Amino acid sequence: MLRYTLRQLQHFVAVADSGSISRAAELNHVSQAGMSLAVTELEKALGTRLLVRHKAKGVTLTSAGRRFLIDARALLSHAEELEASVTESAGTLAGPLAVGCYTNLSAFWVPLITAGFAAPNPKLRLTIVEGSPAELQDQLGEGRLDAVLTHTLHVRPGLRTRVIKEGRPYILLAADHPLAGRQAISLPELADEDMVLLDIPSVRDNQLPNLRNSGLEPKIAWRSTSFEAVRGMVARGLGYTVLVQRPAQDVSYDGLPLVCVPIDGSIRHSDICFAFPDSPQVSRRLDALMDYCADNA
């Protein structure tokens, strides 16, 4: 017989996530005493200390607590899956679905997913967390997320992927650039051109090596961590850039025209995909989301 309850697990996970018993109690609308008691009773049932309580400074997990947190998340997820399966057997998507979205993809995909997938399924509790591919995959490994929407070049070994849209890199130029009228441009032709770099870790770690492997050593003159700022600098003639995502309109934020030119030659794709744990089963909710995104890419 189990000596602990799902409620105790929920309270323990809440405290671990918030880093404070008082904060967890506030967020879950329970008393601080009740939250503290639930965690204490869980520790007694398990016979081990899960948290170190610091007066006025929150809590930290013990090594046993860090290990147990992963299992607690998995057990709670399975319990929610069982509950949702009753409703889903009637053909309605229901229950929790936590998805990470790479920040540079969010403007393209979050509106589509929320309006076209989440809103028509009111019994579905969809949570979308934005961040870097590394941060989101860390959360995936901790059991906080069910899947991560990112690029294939960002995915760590050991995860399954499903590609939902091709992501072939292209060259972005100002409309009056001498090469803007070309049907395609080989990367070595840009060797003497200034580059405007989207200066974020995923681009530095993946896109730049990709360009070098394809014969271009970029001459980086300008940098920005903003996708639209990079497009704006290119539109103002400060250089070219290489991107994967393409907005519907080839115009910068300040209304200047841009030209997208295909790359002539071989270059690794950075397809858009969902990454998720390599487990035997994928929830019906996640399957439905991936189907929806692939159908509407």
Secondary structure, DSSP 4 states (H G I P E B T S, - for coil): --SS-HHHHHHHHHHHHHT-HHHHHHHTTS-HHHHHHHHHHHHHHHTS--EEEETTTEEEE-HHHHHHHHHHHHHHHHHHHHHHHHHHTTT---EEEEEEEEHHHHHHHHHHHIIIIITT-TTEEEEEEEE-HHHHHHHHHTTS-SEEEEEGGGPPTTEEEEEEE----EEEEETTSTTTT-S-B-GGGGTTSEEEEE-SHHIIIIIHHHHHHTT---EEEEEES-HHHHHHHHHTTS-BEEES---SS-B-TTS-BEEEEEBSS------EEEEEE--S---HHHHHHHHHHHHT-
